[in-house]
Amino acid sequence: MKKIELTKNKFTMVDDNIYPILILKKWCISSTGRAVRTIVGSDFKRKTCLMHRFVWETIHGAIPNGLEIDHVDRNPLNNQINNLRLLDHRGNCQNGGVKTIPLDEKSTAMSISVKNRIQKLMRMQALSENRKISPMLQQAFVEYRDRYRHNSELASEVKP
């Protein structure tokens, strides 16, 4: 595994065999947290090249119509080939950073987007009458922070 530095002090992880190809060009971090670079197509129009698609197509060939590349561990900066898989759109959405946790013992389980919604729910719960954060929500927060601990800036954003 090799690391490639991106903009904004972020980095992405790739396999050793594709690393020499990827470092030939500068890669950036997109607003959605993915490794990208801009290329000029044969029609002289600028296009965005997503690293995970580039890695897949370099190793396996073209991505069939109707399929998408999914990050198994939900980390868009882990572009190692064993972390990428082909899924249809529905399957990709089901693994799209959503985790189901109950807010407390009395509530029903609900799906929340891991980064933004956990932070929002923690703020909301902290404002509630008891001013306590449920242990289950606290655990989800810790799991998220630990999952992304390799990216220090992202991990520091998430503090229980």
C-alpha positions as CSV (number, residue, x, y, z in Angstrom):
1,M,0.0,0.0,0.0
2,K,1.2,3.5,-0.9
3,K,-0.1,6.9,0.0
4,I,-0.6,9.7,-2.5
5,E,-0.8,13.2,-1.2
6,L,-3.8,15.2,-2.3
7,T,-4.7,18.9,-1.7
8,K,-5.9,20.2,1.7
9,N,-3.4,17.9,3.5
10,K,-5.4,14.8,2.6
11,F,-4.1,11.6,1.1
12,T,-5.4,8.5,-0.6
13,M,-4.3,4.9,-0.4
14,V,-3.5,2.8,-3.5
15,D,-1.9,-0.5,-4.3
16,D,1.8,-0.7,-5.0
17,N,1.4,-1.9,-8.6
18,I,-0.7,1.1,-9.7
19,Y,1.1,3.8,-7.7
20,P,3.7,4.6,-10.4
21,I,0.9,5.4,-12.9
22,L,-1.1,7.5,-10.4
23,I,1.8,9.7,-9.3
24,L,2.5,11.0,-12.8
25,K,-0.3,13.5,-12.4
26,K,-1.5,15.7,-9.5
27,W,-4.6,14.6,-7.8
28,C,-6.9,16.8,-5.7
29,I,-9.6,16.2,-3.1
30,S,-13.1,16.9,-4.4
31,S,-15.9,18.6,-2.4
32,T,-17.4,15.1,-2.0
33,G,-14.2,13.8,-0.4
34,R,-12.9,11.8,-3.4
35,A,-9.5,11.8,-5.2
36,V,-10.0,13.5,-8.6
37,R,-8.0,15.2,-11.3
38,T,-9.1,17.2,-14.3
39,I,-8.4,15.9,-17.8
40,V,-8.9,17.4,-21.2
41,G,-10.9,15.1,-23.5
42,S,-10.5,14.5,-27.2
43,D,-13.1,17.2,-27.7
44,F,-11.0,19.6,-25.8
45,K,-13.5,19.8,-22.9
46,R,-12.4,19.4,-19.3
47,K,-13.6,16.3,-17.6
48,T,-13.3,15.1,-14.0
49,C,-11.4,11.8,-13.6
50,L,-12.3,10.0,-10.4
51,M,-9.4,8.0,-9.0
52,H,-11.4,4.9,-7.9
53,R,-12.8,4.6,-11.5
54,F,-9.4,5.1,-13.0
55,V,-7.9,2.4,-10.7
56,W,-10.7,-0.1,-11.5
57,E,-10.5,0.5,-15.3
58,T,-6.7,0.2,-15.3
59,I,-6.8,-3.1,-13.5
60,H,-10.1,-4.7,-14.8
61,G,-11.0,-2.7,-18.0
62,A,-14.1,-0.7,-18.7
63,I,-16.9,-0.4,-16.2
64,P,-20.0,-2.0,-17.7
65,N,-23.1,0.2,-18.3
66,G,-25.4,0.3,-15.3
67,L,-22.7,-0.5,-12.8
68,E,-20.8,1.7,-10.4
69,I,-17.6,1.4,-8.4
70,D,-18.3,1.0,-4.6
71,H,-15.8,1.4,-1.8
72,V,-16.3,-1.6,0.4
73,D,-15.2,0.2,3.6
74,R,-17.2,3.3,2.7
75,N,-13.9,5.4,2.7
76,P,-13.7,7.2,-0.7
77,L,-9.9,7.8,-0.1
78,N,-9.1,4.0,0.1
79,N,-8.6,3.2,-3.5
80,Q,-6.9,-0.1,-3.1
81,I,-8.2,-2.6,-5.6
82,N,-9.4,-5.0,-2.9
83,N,-11.6,-2.2,-1.5
84,L,-13.3,-1.6,-4.8
85,R,-16.2,-3.6,-6.3
86,L,-18.8,-3.3,-9.0
87,L,-22.4,-2.8,-7.9
88,D,-25.5,-1.5,-9.5
89,H,-26.7,1.9,-8.3
90,R,-29.1,0.4,-5.7
91,G,-26.4,-1.7,-4.2
92,N,-24.0,1.2,-4.1
93,C,-26.6,3.4,-2.3
94,Q,-27.1,0.7,0.3
95,N,-23.4,0.9,1.2
96,G,-23.3,4.7,0.9
97,G,-22.1,5.7,4.3
98,V,-25.4,4.9,6.1
99,K,-25.5,3.1,9.3
100,T,-28.5,2.0,11.3
101,I,-28.4,2.6,15.0
102,P,-31.0,3.2,17.7
103,L,-30.8,6.6,19.4
104,D,-31.7,5.1,22.7
105,E,-33.3,2.1,24.2
106,K,-36.8,3.5,23.7
107,S,-36.6,4.7,20.1
108,T,-36.8,2.7,17.0
109,A,-33.7,2.2,14.9
110,M,-33.2,4.8,12.2
111,S,-30.7,5.3,9.4
112,I,-28.3,8.2,9.7
113,S,-25.6,9.4,7.4
114,V,-22.4,8.7,9.4
115,K,-20.6,12.0,9.4
116,N,-23.0,14.9,9.2
117,R,-26.1,13.4,10.7
118,I,-24.4,11.8,13.7
119,Q,-22.9,15.2,14.5
120,K,-26.3,16.9,14.0
121,L,-28.1,14.2,16.1
122,M,-25.5,14.6,18.9
123,R,-26.1,18.3,19.0
124,M,-29.8,17.8,19.0
125,Q,-29.6,15.2,21.8
126,A,-27.3,17.4,23.8
127,L,-30.0,20.1,23.7
128,S,-32.6,17.7,24.9
129,E,-34.0,17.9,28.4
130,N,-31.6,15.5,30.0
131,R,-28.5,16.9,28.3
132,K,-27.0,13.4,27.9
133,I,-25.8,11.7,24.8
134,S,-27.1,8.1,24.5
135,P,-24.4,5.4,24.8
136,M,-25.4,4.0,21.4
137,L,-25.0,7.3,19.6
138,Q,-21.7,7.8,21.4
139,Q,-20.5,4.4,20.2
140,A,-21.4,5.2,16.6
141,F,-19.4,8.4,16.9
142,V,-16.4,6.5,18.2
143,E,-16.7,3.9,15.5
144,Y,-16.8,6.6,12.8
145,R,-13.7,8.3,14.2
146,D,-11.8,5.1,14.5
147,R,-12.7,4.0,10.9
148,Y,-11.2,7.2,9.5
149,R,-8.3,7.6,11.9
150,H,-5.8,7.2,9.1
151,N,-6.9,10.7,7.9
152,S,-6.0,12.9,10.8
153,E,-7.9,15.9,9.7
154,L,-11.1,14.0,9.2
155,A,-10.7,12.1,12.5
156,S,-10.1,15.4,14.4
157,E,-13.4,16.8,13.1
158,V,-15.2,14.0,14.9
159,K,-15.0,14.3,18.6
160,P,-17.6,12.7,20.9
